[in-house]
Amino acid sequence: MTAIADAVRTWLRECPLIGENDQFNINYLDGEPVSYTLDEGAGSSTIKRYMDGTERKVRAFALASTTEYGPDFLQQVANSGFWDQLVTWIEQRNHAHCLPQLPDGMTAAKIEVSSAQYLYRAGATTARYQIQLRLEYTQKFTRGAE
């Protein structure tokens, strides 16, 4: 688990849609509803390097949940509505610059939803839904970290 992923997870935990007692892991999703995971992408990539050595970086995540699922139309609407509301919360927080508190030397610039929610996998009684997130941040250059 990286410190950046933990910072994003902590930030997402502030969302009132995510229950205080809901399980929320990094890179692991329980099969029981309701649980969440923040899956890390393949690491960060530098999108810009400044003269002082500071870098603008981007990191991708998948935010996923296991939720109840089945043929009941009202359950399907509730599942879709949850993700619509969560995306709105993320967009509002991003617009207000209420971003994750990253480790020392790093500052979040923005966090965006890069894909709409989608049904990743469905079983008879549970399903995995997810969205893709993109965190853009700056990392200051420090001597000795070369």
Order of alpha helices (4+ residues) and beta strands (2+ residues): alpha-beta-beta-beta-alpha-beta-beta
